[in-house]
């Protein structure tokens, strides 16, 4: 293998690993902010939501602009969070946390439930 190609490959891998670590760190910071701001009380620790308290936020959360508008001017009983209370940066980290939550497994793939079908 040409040494330039090898070096380029190493640089690409190192960059991808650094971005992945940074993304994981940002998502963890977002999880902390989610709990600190009390979001988990109504939306659950994984953003799964509950009918009587708050809608599902993850997986596949809404775009930042929509999310921000709802957080700043909620349409129902949710308290409003001004930028003084919850900065846009912290709000973006919360959204990154919600984006990091994977889809739940298919019920049929869970052995205890698959037996009952």
Backbone as XML, in Angstrom:
<?xml version="1.0"?>
<chain id="A" units="angstrom">
  <residue number="1" name="UNK">
    <atom name="N" x="0.848" y="-1.171" z="0.000"/>
    <atom name="CA" x="0.000" y="0.000" z="0.000"/>
    <atom name="C" x="0.895" y="1.236" z="0.000"/>
  </residue>
  <residue number="2" name="UNK">
    <atom name="N" x="0.507" y="2.196" z="-0.785"/>
    <atom name="CA" x="1.227" y="3.458" z="-0.860"/>
    <atom name="C" x="1.178" y="4.140" z="0.511"/>
  </residue>
  <residue number="3" name="UNK">
    <atom name="N" x="2.297" y="4.700" z="0.956"/>
    <atom name="CA" x="2.356" y="5.312" z="2.287"/>
    <atom name="C" x="1.411" y="6.506" z="2.397"/>
  </residue>
  <residue number="4" name="UNK">
    <atom name="N" x="1.153" y="7.217" z="1.307"/>
    <atom name="CA" x="0.224" y="8.349" z="1.356"/>
    <atom name="C" x="-1.208" y="7.868" z="1.595"/>
  </residue>
  <residue number="5" name="UNK">
    <atom name="N" x="-1.573" y="6.785" z="0.957"/>
    <atom name="CA" x="-2.911" y="6.215" z="1.150"/>
    <atom name="C" x="-3.056" y="5.708" z="2.575"/>
  </residue>
  <residue number="6" name="UNK">
    <atom name="N" x="-2.007" y="5.049" z="3.062"/>
    <atom name="CA" x="-2.034" y="4.537" z="4.431"/>
    <atom name="C" x="-2.191" y="5.689" z="5.425"/>
  </residue>
  <residue number="7" name="UNK">
    <atom name="N" x="-1.419" y="6.751" z="5.247"/>
    <atom name="CA" x="-1.485" y="7.913" z="6.126"/>
    <atom name="C" x="-2.863" y="8.572" z="6.060"/>
  </residue>
  <residue number="8" name="UNK">
    <atom name="N" x="-3.422" y="8.702" z="4.867"/>
    <atom name="CA" x="-4.748" y="9.292" z="4.706"/>
    <atom name="C" x="-5.807" y="8.442" z="5.407"/>
  </residue>
  <residue number="9" name="UNK">
    <atom name="N" x="-5.673" y="7.129" z="5.318"/>
    <atom name="CA" x="-6.603" y="6.210" z="5.979"/>
    <atom name="C" x="-6.529" y="6.377" z="7.491"/>
  </residue>
  <residue number="10" name="UNK">
    <atom name="N" x="-5.313" y="6.456" z="8.017"/>
    <atom name="CA" x="-5.124" y="6.633" z="9.463"/>
    <atom name="C" x="-5.733" y="7.955" z="9.928"/>
  </residue>
  <residue number="11" name="UNK">
    <atom name="N" x="-5.517" y="9.015" z="9.157"/>
    <atom name="CA" x="-6.069" y="10.324" z="9.511"/>
    <atom name="C" x="-7.600" y="10.285" z="9.504"/>
  </residue>
  <residue number="12" name="UNK">
    <atom name="N" x="-8.185" y="9.645" z="8.493"/>
    <atom name="CA" x="-9.647" y="9.528" z="8.418"/>
    <atom name="C" x="-10.201" y="8.748" z="9.609"/>
  </residue>
  <residue number="13" name="UNK">
    <atom name="N" x="-9.544" y="7.657" z="9.961"/>
    <atom name="CA" x="-9.997" y="6.857" z="11.102"/>
    <atom name="C" x="-9.876" y="7.633" z="12.408"/>
  </residue>
  <residue number="14" name="UNK">
    <atom name="N" x="-8.776" y="8.325" z="12.585"/>
    <atom name="CA" x="-8.575" y="9.117" z="13.802"/>
    <atom name="C" x="-9.620" y="10.225" z="13.904"/>
  </residue>
  <residue number="15" name="UNK">
    <atom name="N" x="-9.919" y="10.868" z="12.792"/>
    <atom name="CA" x="-10.936" y="11.928" z="12.777"/>
    <atom name="C" x="-12.306" y="11.362" z="13.124"/>
  </residue>
  <residue number="16" name="UNK">
    <atom name="N" x="-12.643" y="10.220" z="12.535"/>
    <atom name="CA" x="-13.941" y="9.592" z="12.807"/>
    <atom name="C" x="-14.052" y="9.200" z="14.285"/>
  </residue>
  <residue number="17" name="UNK">
    <atom name="N" x="-12.988" y="8.651" z="14.857"/>
    <atom name="CA" x="-13.001" y="8.265" z="16.266"/>
    <atom name="C" x="-13.144" y="9.497" z="17.172"/>
  </residue>
  <residue number="18" name="UNK">
    <atom name="N" x="-12.440" y="10.563" z="16.829"/>
    <atom name="CA" x="-12.524" y="11.798" z="17.620"/>
    <atom name="C" x="-13.934" y="12.385" z="17.565"/>
  </residue>
  <residue number="19" name="UNK">
    <atom name="N" x="-14.533" y="12.378" z="16.377"/>
    <atom name="CA" x="-15.892" y="12.896" z="16.239"/>
    <atom name="C" x="-16.882" y="12.035" z="17.004"/>
  </residue>
  <residue number="20" name="UNK">
    <atom name="N" x="-16.684" y="10.732" z="16.964"/>
    <atom name="CA" x="-17.563" y="9.822" z="17.686"/>
    <atom name="C" x="-17.457" y="10.051" z="19.193"/>
  </residue>
  <residue number="21" name="UNK">
    <atom name="N" x="-16.238" y="10.220" z="19.682"/>
    <atom name="CA" x="-16.034" y="10.470" z="21.111"/>
    <atom name="C" x="-16.645" y="11.809" z="21.512"/>
  </residue>
  <residue number="22" name="UNK">
    <atom name="N" x="-16.482" y="12.820" z="20.664"/>
    <atom name="CA" x="-17.036" y="14.135" z="20.944"/>
    <atom name="C" x="-18.562" y="14.068" z="20.954"/>
  </residue>
  <residue number="23" name="UNK">
    <atom name="N" x="-19.138" y="13.335" z="20.015"/>
    <atom name="CA" x="-20.585" y="13.183" z="19.945"/>
    <atom name="C" x="-21.111" y="12.468" z="21.193"/>
  </residue>
  <residue number="24" name="UNK">
    <atom name="N" x="-20.413" y="11.416" z="21.621"/>
    <atom name="CA" x="-20.816" y="10.678" z="22.821"/>
    <atom name="C" x="-20.718" y="11.569" z="24.054"/>
  </residue>
  <residue number="25" name="UNK">
    <atom name="N" x="-19.675" y="12.378" z="24.124"/>
    <atom name="CA" x="-19.505" y="13.291" z="25.257"/>
    <atom name="C" x="-20.610" y="14.352" z="25.266"/>
  </residue>
  <residue number="26" name="UNK">
    <atom name="N" x="-20.954" y="14.860" z="24.099"/>
    <atom name="CA" x="-22.014" y="15.855" z="23.991"/>
    <atom name="C" x="-23.359" y="15.250" z="24.378"/>
  </residue>
  <residue number="27" name="UNK">
    <atom name="N" x="-23.603" y="14.010" z="23.939"/>
    <atom name="CA" x="-24.855" y="13.330" z="24.294"/>
    <atom name="C" x="-24.930" y="13.099" z="25.799"/>
  </residue>
  <residue number="28" name="UNK">
    <atom name="N" x="-23.814" y="12.743" z="26.417"/>
    <atom name="CA" x="-23.790" y="12.543" z="27.874"/>
    <atom name="C" x="-24.047" y="13.861" z="28.600"/>
  </residue>
  <residue number="29" name="UNK">
    <atom name="N" x="-23.458" y="14.927" z="28.094"/>
    <atom name="CA" x="-23.693" y="16.258" z="28.658"/>
    <atom name="C" x="-25.172" y="16.628" z="28.501"/>
  </residue>
  <residue number="30" name="UNK">
    <atom name="N" x="-25.752" y="16.281" z="27.362"/>
    <atom name="CA" x="-27.172" y="16.529" z="27.124"/>
    <atom name="C" x="-28.058" y="15.741" z="28.064"/>
  </residue>
  <residue number="31" name="UNK">
    <atom name="N" x="-27.671" y="14.496" z="28.353"/>
    <atom name="CA" x="-28.427" y="13.666" z="29.315"/>
    <atom name="C" x="-28.418" y="14.340" z="30.682"/>
  </residue>
  <residue number="32" name="UNK">
    <atom name="N" x="-27.248" y="14.830" z="31.080"/>
    <atom name="CA" x="-27.144" y="15.519" z="32.373"/>
    <atom name="C" x="-28.041" y="16.752" z="32.405"/>
  </residue>
  <residue number="33" name="UNK">
    <atom name="N" x="-28.050" y="17.522" z="31.336"/>
    <atom name="CA" x="-28.899" y="18.721" z="31.256"/>
    <atom name="C" x="-30.379" y="18.332" z="31.267"/>
  </residue>
  <residue number="34" name="UNK">
    <atom name="N" x="-30.725" y="17.252" z="30.588"/>
    <atom name="CA" x="-32.101" y="16.751" z="30.539"/>
    <atom name="C" x="-32.600" y="16.461" z="31.950"/>
  </residue>
  <residue number="35" name="UNK">
    <atom name="N" x="-31.744" y="15.829" z="32.753"/>
    <atom name="CA" x="-32.107" y="15.504" z="34.135"/>
    <atom name="C" x="-32.079" y="16.768" z="34.999"/>
  </residue>
  <residue number="36" name="UNK">
    <atom name="N" x="-31.033" y="17.569" z="34.851"/>
    <atom name="CA" x="-30.898" y="18.800" z="35.640"/>
    <atom name="C" x="-32.096" y="19.730" z="35.462"/>
  </residue>
  <residue number="37" name="UNK">
    <atom name="N" x="-32.585" y="19.843" z="34.249"/>
    <atom name="CA" x="-33.708" y="20.741" z="33.968"/>
    <atom name="C" x="-35.054" y="20.108" z="34.322"/>
  </residue>
  <residue number="38" name="UNK">
    <atom name="N" x="-35.061" y="18.844" z="34.723"/>
    <atom name="CA" x="-36.288" y="18.180" z="35.154"/>
    <atom name="C" x="-37.128" y="17.597" z="34.031"/>
  </residue>
  <residue number="39" name="UNK">
    <atom name="N" x="-36.581" y="17.542" z="32.832"/>
    <atom name="CA" x="-37.333" y="17.018" z="31.677"/>
    <atom name="C" x="-37.790" y="15.581" z="31.911"/>
  </residue>
  <residue number="40" name="UNK">
    <atom name="N" x="-36.957" y="14.827" z="32.630"/>
    <atom name="CA" x="-37.251" y="13.412" z="32.860"/>
    <atom name="C" x="-38.516" y="13.195" z="33.684"/>
  </residue>
  <residue number="41" name="UNK">
    <atom name="N" x="-38.915" y="14.183" z="34.470"/>
    <atom name="CA" x="-40.107" y="14.008" z="35.298"/>
    <atom name="C" x="-41.350" y="13.739" z="34.449"/>
  </residue>
  <residue number="42" name="UNK">
    <atom name="N" x="-41.446" y="14.391" z="33.308"/>
    <atom name="CA" x="-42.622" y="14.224" z="32.451"/>
    <atom name="C" x="-42.357" y="13.368" z="31.216"/>
  </residue>
  <residue number="43" name="UNK">
    <atom name="N" x="-41.123" y="13.408" z="30.717"/>
    <atom name="CA" x="-40.807" y="12.724" z="29.456"/>
    <atom name="C" x="-40.036" y="11.423" z="29.654"/>
  </residue>
  <residue number="44" name="UNK">
    <atom name="N" x="-39.726" y="11.037" z="30.892"/>
    <atom name="CA" x="-38.987" y="9.815" z="31.171"/>
    <atom name="C" x="-37.493" y="10.010" z="30.949"/>
  </residue>
  <residue number="45" name="UNK">
    <atom name="N" x="-36.696" y="9.145" z="31.560"/>
    <atom name="CA" x="-35.234" y="9.260" z="31.475"/>
    <atom name="C" x="-34.688" y="9.037" z="30.070"/>
  </residue>
  <residue number="46" name="UNK">
    <atom name="N" x="-35.427" y="8.352" z="29.227"/>
    <atom name="CA" x="-34.972" y="8.106" z="27.857"/>
    <atom name="C" x="-35.832" y="8.847" z="26.838"/>
  </residue>
  <residue number="47" name="UNK">
    <atom name="N" x="-36.576" y="9.838" z="27.300"/>
    <atom name="CA" x="-37.423" y="10.615" z="26.398"/>
    <atom name="C" x="-38.591" y="9.820" z="25.849"/>
  </residue>
  <residue number="48" name="UNK">
    <atom name="N" x="-38.942" y="8.711" z="26.533"/>
    <atom name="CA" x="-39.984" y="7.816" z="26.025"/>
    <atom name="C" x="-41.389" y="8.370" z="26.223"/>
  </residue>
  <residue number="49" name="UNK">
    <atom name="N" x="-41.533" y="9.357" z="27.103"/>
    <atom name="CA" x="-42.837" y="9.972" z="27.314"/>
    <atom name="C" x="-43.802" y="9.085" z="28.068"/>
  </residue>
  <residue number="50" name="UNK">
    <atom name="N" x="-44.929" y="9.665" z="28.417"/>
    <atom name="CA" x="-46.011" y="8.950" z="29.080"/>
    <atom name="C" x="-47.297" y="9.719" z="28.795"/>
  </residue>
  <residue number="51" name="UNK">
    <atom name="N" x="-48.363" y="9.012" z="28.529"/>
    <atom name="CA" x="-49.616" y="9.659" z="28.148"/>
    <atom name="C" x="-50.078" y="10.755" z="29.109"/>
  </residue>
  <residue number="52" name="UNK">
    <atom name="N" x="-50.083" y="10.523" z="30.413"/>
    <atom name="CA" x="-50.617" y="11.584" z="31.276"/>
    <atom name="C" x="-49.653" y="12.745" z="31.546"/>
  </residue>
  <residue number="53" name="UNK">
    <atom name="N" x="-48.367" y="12.599" z="31.260"/>
    <atom name="CA" x="-47.427" y="13.642" z="31.667"/>
    <atom name="C" x="-46.730" y="14.386" z="30.533"/>
  </residue>
  <residue number="54" name="UNK">
    <atom name="N" x="-46.242" y="13.703" z="29.540"/>
    <atom name="CA" x="-45.519" y="14.390" z="28.465"/>
    <atom name="C" x="-45.304" y="13.486" z="27.273"/>
  </residue>
  <residue number="55" name="UNK">
    <atom name="N" x="-45.256" y="14.060" z="26.075"/>
    <atom name="CA" x="-45.107" y="13.238" z="24.870"/>
    <atom name="C" x="-43.713" y="12.633" z="24.717"/>
  </residue>
  <residue number="56" name="UNK">
    <atom name="N" x="-43.635" y="11.636" z="23.875"/>
    <atom name="CA" x="-42.371" y="10.989" z="23.523"/>
    <atom name="C" x="-41.492" y="11.995" z="22.793"/>
  </residue>
  <residue number="57" name="UNK">
    <atom name="N" x="-40.219" y="12.046" z="23.171"/>
    <atom name="CA" x="-39.257" y="12.932" z="22.529"/>
    <atom name="C" x="-38.208" y="12.171" z="21.727"/>
  </residue>
  <residue number="58" name="UNK">
    <atom name="N" x="-38.033" y="10.896" z="22.029"/>
    <atom name="CA" x="-37.015" y="10.093" z="21.354"/>
    <atom name="C" x="-37.551" y="8.687" z="21.156"/>
  </residue>
  <residue number="59" name="UNK">
    <atom name="N" x="-37.026" y="7.930" z="20.255"/>
    <atom name="CA" x="-36.031" y="8.321" z="19.265"/>
    <atom name="C" x="-36.662" y="9.199" z="18.180"/>
  </residue>
  <residue number="60" name="UNK">
    <atom name="N" x="-35.844" y="9.676" z="17.314"/>
    <atom name="CA" x="-36.245" y="10.558" z="16.212"/>
    <atom name="C" x="-36.919" y="11.846" z="16.712"/>
  </residue>
  <residue number="61" name="UNK">
    <atom name="N" x="-36.168" y="12.658" z="17.465"/>
    <atom name="CA" x="-36.752" y="13.913" z="17.930"/>
    <atom name="C" x="-36.975" y="14.911" z="16.796"/>
  </residue>
  <residue number="62" name="UNK">
    <atom name="N" x="-37.706" y="15.941" z="17.103"/>
    <atom name="CA" x="-38.013" y="16.980" z="16.115"/>
    <atom name="C" x="-36.775" y="17.835" z="15.828"/>
  </residue>
  <residue number="63" name="UNK">
    <atom name="N" x="-36.787" y="18.592" z="14.739"/>
    <atom name="CA" x="-35.665" y="19.491" z="14.419"/>
    <atom name="C" x="-35.492" y="20.552" z="15.517"/>
  </residue>
  <residue number="64" name="UNK">
    <atom name="N" x="-34.280" y="21.084" z="15.626"/>
    <atom name="CA" x="-33.962" y="22.036" z="16.693"/>
    <atom name="C" x="-34.904" y="23.233" z="16.713"/>
  </residue>
  <residue number="65" name="UNK">
    <atom name="N" x="-35.221" y="23.811" z="15.562"/>
    <atom name="CA" x="-36.059" y="25.004" z="15.530"/>
    <atom name="C" x="-37.425" y="24.732" z="16.156"/>
  </residue>
  <residue number="66" name="UNK">
    <atom name="N" x="-38.013" y="23.607" z="15.837"/>
    <atom name="CA" x="-39.326" y="23.232" z="16.384"/>
    <atom name="C" x="-39.193" y="22.948" z="17.883"/>
  </residue>
  <residue number="67" name="UNK">
    <atom name="N" x="-38.173" y="22.184" z="18.227"/>
    <atom name="CA" x="-37.910" y="21.825" z="19.623"/>
    <atom name="C" x="-37.739" y="23.090" z="20.470"/>
  </residue>
  <residue number="68" name="UNK">
    <atom name="N" x="-36.932" y="24.008" z="19.991"/>
    <atom name="CA" x="-36.670" y="25.256" z="20.697"/>
    <atom name="C" x="-37.948" y="26.071" z="20.872"/>
  </residue>
  <residue number="69" name="UNK">
    <atom name="N" x="-38.737" y="26.180" z="19.824"/>
    <atom name="CA" x="-39.993" y="26.939" z="19.912"/>
    <atom name="C" x="-40.936" y="26.349" z="20.948"/>
  </residue>
  <residue number="70" name="UNK">
    <atom name="N" x="-41.022" y="25.029" z="21.000"/>
    <atom name="CA" x="-41.918" y="24.374" z="21.961"/>
    <atom name="C" x="-41.399" y="24.564" z="23.385"/>
  </residue>
  <residue number="71" name="UNK">
    <atom name="N" x="-40.083" y="24.449" z="23.566"/>
    <atom name="CA" x="-39.507" y="24.613" z="24.902"/>
    <atom name="C" x="-39.667" y="26.061" z="25.386"/>
  </residue>
  <residue number="72" name="UNK">
    <atom name="N" x="-39.499" y="27.005" z="24.478"/>
    <atom name="CA" x="-39.593" y="28.421" z="24.857"/>
    <atom name="C" x="-41.048" y="28.887" z="25.027"/>
  </residue>
  <residue number="73" name="UNK">
    <atom name="N" x="-41.958" y="28.338" z="24.210"/>
    <atom name="CA" x="-43.376" y="28.718" z="24.256"/>
    <atom name="C" x="-44.243" y="27.461" z="24.141"/>
  </residue>
  <residue number="74" name="UNK">
    <atom name="N" x="-44.304" y="26.674" z="25.205"/>
    <atom name="CA" x="-45.045" y="25.409" z="25.133"/>
    <atom name="C" x="-46.545" y="25.631" z="24.930"/>
  </residue>
  <residue number="75" name="UNK">
    <atom name="N" x="-47.180" y="24.727" z="24.177"/>
    <atom name="CA" x="-48.606" y="24.888" z="23.864"/>
    <atom name="C" x="-49.542" y="24.405" z="24.967"/>
  </residue>
  <residue number="76" name="UNK">
    <atom name="N" x="-49.020" y="23.790" z="26.010"/>
    <atom name="CA" x="-49.921" y="23.225" z="27.025"/>
    <atom name="C" x="-49.389" y="23.521" z="28.430"/>
  </residue>
  <residue number="77" name="UNK">
    <atom name="N" x="-49.468" y="22.573" z="29.334"/>
    <atom name="CA" x="-49.113" y="22.800" z="30.737"/>
    <atom name="C" x="-47.614" y="22.761" z="31.025"/>
  </residue>
  <residue number="78" name="UNK">
    <atom name="N" x="-46.805" y="22.435" z="30.051"/>
    <atom name="CA" x="-45.360" y="22.418" z="30.270"/>
    <atom name="C" x="-44.874" y="23.829" z="30.590"/>
  </residue>
  <residue number="79" name="UNK">
    <atom name="N" x="-43.994" y="23.965" z="31.583"/>
    <atom name="CA" x="-43.476" y="25.307" z="31.868"/>
    <atom name="C" x="-42.575" y="25.790" z="30.733"/>
  </residue>
  <residue number="80" name="UNK">
    <atom name="N" x="-42.571" y="27.089" z="30.503"/>
    <atom name="CA" x="-41.697" y="27.683" z="29.481"/>
    <atom name="C" x="-40.292" y="27.822" z="30.057"/>
  </residue>
  <residue number="81" name="UNK">
    <atom name="N" x="-39.294" y="27.547" z="29.233"/>
    <atom name="CA" x="-37.893" y="27.690" z="29.619"/>
    <atom name="C" x="-37.281" y="28.795" z="28.771"/>
  </residue>
  <residue number="82" name="UNK">
    <atom name="N" x="-37.058" y="29.943" z="29.378"/>
    <atom name="CA" x="-36.445" y="31.060" z="28.643"/>
    <atom name="C" x="-34.970" y="30.761" z="28.399"/>
  </residue>
  <residue number="83" name="UNK">
    <atom name="N" x="-34.367" y="31.526" z="27.508"/>
    <atom name="CA" x="-32.947" y="31.360" z="27.213"/>
    <atom name="C" x="-32.082" y="31.686" z="28.435"/>
  </residue>
  <residue number="84" name="UNK">
    <atom name="N" x="-32.613" y="32.477" z="29.368"/>
    <atom name="CA" x="-31.868" y="32.770" z="30.592"/>
    <atom name="C" x="-31.814" y="31.555" z="31.508"/>
  </residue>
  <residue number="85" name="UNK">
    <atom name="N" x="-32.862" y="30.746" z="31.473"/>
    <atom name="CA" x="-32.934" y="29.544" z="32.315"/>
    <atom name="C" x="-32.267" y="28.359" z="31.628"/>
  </residue>
  <residue number="86" name="UNK">
    <atom name="N" x="-32.492" y="28.233" z="30.332"/>
    <atom name="CA" x="-31.963" y="27.117" z="29.535"/>
    <atom name="C" x="-31.395" y="27.698" z="28.245"/>
  </residue>
  <residue number="87" name="UNK">
    <atom name="N" x="-30.071" y="27.790" z="28.190"/>
    <atom name="CA" x="-29.419" y="28.401" z="27.028"/>
    <atom name="C" x="-29.635" y="27.567" z="25.769"/>
  </residue>
  <residue number="88" name="UNK">
    <atom name="N" x="-29.501" y="28.206" z="24.621"/>
    <atom name="CA" x="-29.607" y="27.474" z="23.348"/>
    <atom name="C" x="-28.561" y="26.377" z="23.273"/>
  </residue>
  <residue number="89" name="UNK">
    <atom name="N" x="-27.364" y="26.639" z="23.791"/>
    <atom name="CA" x="-26.300" y="25.623" z="23.761"/>
    <atom name="C" x="-26.698" y="24.394" z="24.564"/>
  </residue>
  <residue number="90" name="UNK">
    <atom name="N" x="-27.239" y="24.607" z="25.759"/>
    <atom name="CA" x="-27.673" y="23.479" z="26.591"/>
    <atom name="C" x="-28.860" y="22.773" z="25.936"/>
  </residue>
  <residue number="91" name="UNK">
    <atom name="N" x="-29.739" y="23.539" z="25.326"/>
    <atom name="CA" x="-30.890" y="22.957" z="24.630"/>
    <atom name="C" x="-30.420" y="22.094" z="23.456"/>
  </residue>
  <residue number="92" name="UNK">
    <atom name="N" x="-29.390" y="22.535" z="22.744"/>
    <atom name="CA" x="-28.825" y="21.738" z="21.643"/>
    <atom name="C" x="-28.222" y="20.446" z="22.169"/>
  </residue>
  <residue number="93" name="UNK">
    <atom name="N" x="-27.563" y="20.510" z="23.319"/>
    <atom name="CA" x="-26.992" y="19.285" z="23.904"/>
    <atom name="C" x="-28.097" y="18.320" z="24.321"/>
  </residue>
  <residue number="94" name="UNK">
    <atom name="N" x="-29.199" y="18.841" z="24.832"/>
    <atom name="CA" x="-30.336" y="17.976" z="25.186"/>
    <atom name="C" x="-30.858" y="17.291" z="23.922"/>
  </residue>
  <residue number="95" name="UNK">
    <atom name="N" x="-30.973" y="18.040" z="22.846"/>
    <atom name="CA" x="-31.445" y="17.455" z="21.590"/>
    <atom name="C" x="-30.459" y="16.401" z="21.085"/>
  </residue>
  <residue number="96" name="UNK">
    <atom name="N" x="-29.154" y="16.651" z="21.225"/>
    <atom name="CA" x="-28.148" y="15.654" z="20.825"/>
    <atom name="C" x="-28.303" y="14.377" z="21.647"/>
  </residue>
  <residue number="97" name="UNK">
    <atom name="N" x="-28.606" y="14.515" z="22.933"/>
    <atom name="CA" x="-28.872" y="13.343" z="23.758"/>
    <atom name="C" x="-30.071" y="12.576" z="23.216"/>
  </residue>
  <residue number="98" name="UNK">
    <atom name="N" x="-31.166" y="13.283" z="22.928"/>
    <atom name="CA" x="-32.358" y="12.618" z="22.413"/>
    <atom name="C" x="-32.087" y="11.949" z="21.070"/>
  </residue>
  <residue number="99" name="UNK">
    <atom name="N" x="-31.272" y="12.581" z="20.230"/>
    <atom name="CA" x="-30.912" y="11.998" z="18.931"/>
    <atom name="C" x="-30.050" y="10.747" z="19.089"/>
  </residue>
  <residue number="100" name="UNK">
    <atom name="N" x="-29.344" y="10.628" z="20.208"/>
    <atom name="CA" x="-28.454" y="9.480" z="20.420"/>
    <atom name="C" x="-29.202" y="8.233" z="20.887"/>
  </residue>
  <residue number="101" name="UNK">
    <atom name="N" x="-30.451" y="8.386" z="21.262"/>
    <atom name="CA" x="-31.224" y="7.250" z="21.767"/>
    <atom name="C" x="-31.673" y="6.380" z="20.590"/>
  </residue>
  <residue number="102" name="UNK">
    <atom name="N" x="-31.305" y="5.097" z="20.614"/>
    <atom name="CA" x="-31.667" y="4.221" z="19.492"/>
    <atom name="C" x="-33.140" y="3.800" z="19.527"/>
  </residue>
  <residue number="103" name="UNK">
    <atom name="N" x="-33.602" y="3.333" z="18.402"/>
    <atom name="CA" x="-34.952" y="2.756" z="18.323"/>
    <atom name="C" x="-35.010" y="1.550" z="19.255"/>
  </residue>
  <residue number="104" name="UNK">
    <atom name="N" x="-36.129" y="1.317" z="19.907"/>
    <atom name="CA" x="-36.243" y="0.116" z="20.736"/>
    <atom name="C" x="-36.282" y="-1.127" z="19.844"/>
  </residue>
  <residue number="105" name="UNK">
    <atom name="N" x="-35.927" y="-2.277" z="20.401"/>
    <atom name="CA" x="-35.969" y="-3.496" z="19.598"/>
    <atom name="C" x="-37.404" y="-3.872" z="19.246"/>
  </residue>
  <residue number="106" name="UNK">
    <atom name="N" x="-37.558" y="-4.590" z="18.159"/>
    <atom name="CA" x="-38.861" y="-5.109" z="17.765"/>
    <atom name="C" x="-39.319" y="-6.099" z="18.832"/>
  </residue>
  <residue number="107" name="UNK">
    <atom name="N" x="-40.561" y="-6.017" z="19.238"/>
    <atom name="CA" x="-41.090" y="-6.889" z="20.293"/>
    <atom name="C" x="-40.868" y="-8.360" z="19.941"/>
  </residue>
  <residue number="108" name="UNK">
    <atom name="N" x="-40.997" y="-8.705" z="18.682"/>
    <atom name="CA" x="-40.830" y="-10.099" z="18.260"/>
    <atom name="C" x="-39.398" y="-10.595" z="18.476"/>
  </residue>
  <residue number="109" name="UNK">
    <atom name="N" x="-38.431" y="-9.676" z="18.619"/>
    <atom name="CA" x="-37.038" y="-10.088" z="18.826"/>
    <atom name="C" x="-36.715" y="-10.324" z="20.299"/>
  </residue>
  <residue number="110" name="UNK">
    <atom name="N" x="-37.669" y="-10.044" z="21.197"/>
    <atom name="CA" x="-37.466" y="-10.250" z="22.628"/>
    <atom name="C" x="-38.033" y="-11.620" z="22.977"/>
  </residue>
  <residue number="111" name="UNK">
    <atom name="N" x="-37.170" y="-12.541" z="23.403"/>
    <atom name="CA" x="-37.591" y="-13.942" z="23.603"/>
    <atom name="C" x="-38.866" y="-14.125" z="24.409"/>
  </residue>
  <residue number="112" name="UNK">
    <atom name="N" x="-39.012" y="-13.443" z="25.528"/>
    <atom name="CA" x="-40.181" y="-13.662" z="26.373"/>
    <atom name="C" x="-41.476" y="-13.264" z="25.664"/>
  </residue>
  <residue number="113" name="UNK">
    <atom name="N" x="-41.419" y="-12.294" z="24.778"/>
    <atom name="CA" x="-42.602" y="-11.882" z="24.041"/>
    <atom name="C" x="-42.786" y="-12.709" z="22.771"/>
  </residue>
  <residue number="114" name="UNK">
    <atom name="N" x="-41.693" y="-13.145" z="22.183"/>
    <atom name="CA" x="-41.771" y="-13.945" z="20.966"/>
    <atom name="C" x="-42.473" y="-15.273" z="21.234"/>
  </residue>
  <residue number="115" name="UNK">
    <atom name="N" x="-42.304" y="-15.836" z="22.443"/>
    <atom name="CA" x="-42.930" y="-17.105" z="22.795"/>
    <atom name="C" x="-44.458" y="-16.982" z="22.817"/>
  </residue>
  <residue number="116" name="UNK">
    <atom name="N" x="-44.969" y="-15.807" z="23.116"/>
    <atom name="CA" x="-46.416" y="-15.629" z="23.265"/>
    <atom name="C" x="-47.114" y="-15.341" z="21.960"/>
  </residue>
  <residue number="117" name="UNK">
    <atom name="N" x="-46.374" y="-15.203" z="20.887"/>
    <atom name="CA" x="-47.000" y="-14.888" z="19.598"/>
    <atom name="C" x="-47.317" y="-16.125" z="18.814"/>
  </residue>
</chain>
